[in-house]
Amino acid sequence: MGTVGLWSLVRFLHVTGAVLWVGGQLALTLVVLPLARRLLAPEARDRFAAEAGRRFGLLTGAVFLPVQLGTGWAMAWHRGVTWASLAEPGYGRTLAAKLGLFVLVMLAAAGHGIAHARNRPDLARSLAVVSLVGSLGVVLLATALPAT
């Protein structure tokens, strides 16, 4: 086993950010919110869900996005990725698909927050599902990329 170098640490931060984002979505969706629906009165449940979502959104903007964007850019730079190489078969197209899906996931997540703030629960729920499924797709595409 080799030593842990700078690029291993950059990749570790990138993967950890993805784990926190997708894991947080899964934990909220599969554990926290179902328990809140079952155990809390409607007013308390709605307030709890709103506050949990707000906190997750703040952490996303303050920690997750900067880490993902910074480490992702660094790994692409280290590998020599250019705009033109994103159109090439294999690594380039897989990375391009991952980036495109990531943008759609972030838009869906932002739309979820806006829909929730505007009291449109059905739209908010749909966008949350789109964001979660898309996030899993981003992880799937990431597993197809070799380590840098």
C-alpha positions in Angstrom: 0.0 0.0 0.0 1.4 3.4 -1.0 1.5 6.5 1.2 -1.3 8.9 1.5 -0.3 11.9 -0.6 -1.9 15.3 -1.4 -4.2 13.9 -4.2 -5.4 11.1 -1.9 -6.4 13.7 0.6 -8.1 15.8 -2.0 -10.1 12.8 -3.3 -10.9 11.8 0.4 -12.4 15.3 1.0 -14.4 15.0 -2.3 -15.7 11.6 -1.4 -16.4 12.6 2.2 -18.4 15.6 0.9 -20.5 13.3 -1.3 -21.0 10.9 1.6 -22.3 13.7 3.8 -24.6 15.1 1.1 -26.1 11.8 -0.1 -26.0 10.2 3.3 -27.8 13.3 4.8 -30.5 13.1 2.1 -31.0 9.4 2.8 -31.0 9.8 6.6 -33.5 12.6 6.4 -35.7 10.7 3.9 -35.6 7.2 5.3 -35.1 7.8 9.1 -35.6 11.3 10.4 -38.7 12.5 8.6 -40.7 9.2 8.8 -40.1 9.2 12.6 -41.1 12.9 12.9 -44.3 12.1 11.0 -45.1 9.3 13.3 -44.0 10.7 16.7 -44.7 14.5 16.5 -47.9 16.5 16.4 -48.5 18.1 13.0 -47.3 21.6 14.1 -44.2 20.3 15.7 -43.5 18.0 12.8 -43.8 20.8 10.3 -41.5 23.1 12.3 -39.0 20.3 12.9 -38.9 19.3 9.2 -38.5 23.0 8.1 -35.7 23.5 10.6 -33.9 20.3 9.6 -34.2 21.2 6.0 -33.0 24.7 6.6 -30.0 23.5 8.5 -29.1 20.9 5.8 -29.4 23.6 3.2 -27.1 26.0 5.1 -24.5 23.2 5.6 -24.8 22.4 1.9 -24.1 26.0 0.9 -21.4 26.7 3.5 -19.6 23.4 3.5 -20.7 20.8 0.9 -20.7 22.9 -2.3 -17.4 24.7 -1.6 -15.7 21.4 -0.8 -17.2 19.6 -3.8 -16.4 22.4 -6.3 -12.9 23.0 -5.0 -11.8 19.4 -4.8 -13.6 18.4 -8.0 -11.9 21.3 -9.9 -8.5 20.4 -8.3 -8.8 16.7 -9.3 -9.9 17.6 -12.9 -7.0 20.0 -13.2 -4.6 17.4 -11.8 -5.8 14.9 -14.4 -5.5 17.5 -17.2 -9.2 17.7 -18.0 -10.1 20.4 -20.5 -13.5 21.6 -21.9 -12.7 19.7 -25.1 -11.8 16.5 -23.3 -15.3 16.4 -21.7 -16.6 15.4 -25.2 -14.2 12.5 -25.6 -15.4 8.9 -25.0 -14.7 7.3 -21.7 -13.5 9.5 -18.8 -14.4 12.8 -20.5 -18.0 11.9 -21.3 -18.5 10.2 -17.9 -17.2 13.2 -16.1 -19.4 15.5 -18.3 -22.5 13.4 -17.4 -21.6 13.5 -13.7 -21.2 17.3 -13.8 -24.4 17.8 -15.7 -26.4 15.6 -13.4 -24.7 17.4 -10.4 -26.0 20.7 -11.7 -29.5 19.3 -12.1 -29.4 17.9 -8.6 -28.3 21.3 -7.1 -31.1 23.0 -9.1 -33.7 20.5 -7.8 -32.4 20.9 -4.2 -32.6 24.7 -4.5 -36.1 24.4 -6.1 -37.1 22.1 -3.2 -36.2 24.9 -0.7 -38.0 27.5 -2.7 -41.1 25.4 -3.1 -41.1 24.6 0.6 -40.7 28.3 1.5 -43.7 29.1 -0.8 -45.8 26.5 0.9 -46.0 24.1 -2.1 -45.5 20.8 -0.3 -46.2 18.5 -3.3 -43.7 20.3 -5.5 -41.2 20.4 -2.7 -41.6 16.6 -2.1 -41.2 15.9 -5.8 -38.1 18.0 -6.1 -36.6 16.3 -3.0 -37.1 12.9 -4.7 -35.5 14.2 -7.9 -32.6 15.6 -5.9 -32.1 12.3 -4.0 -32.4 10.0 -7.1 -30.1 12.4 -9.1 -27.6 12.4 -6.2 -27.5 8.6 -6.4 -26.9 8.9 -10.1 -24.0 11.2 -9.5 -22.4 8.7 -7.1 -23.0 5.9 -9.7 -21.2 8.0 -12.4 -18.4 8.8 -9.9 -17.7 5.2 -9.3 -17.1 4.8 -13.1 -14.2 7.4 -12.9 -10.7 6.0 -12.1 -8.8 7.6 -9.2 -6.7 10.6 -10.1 
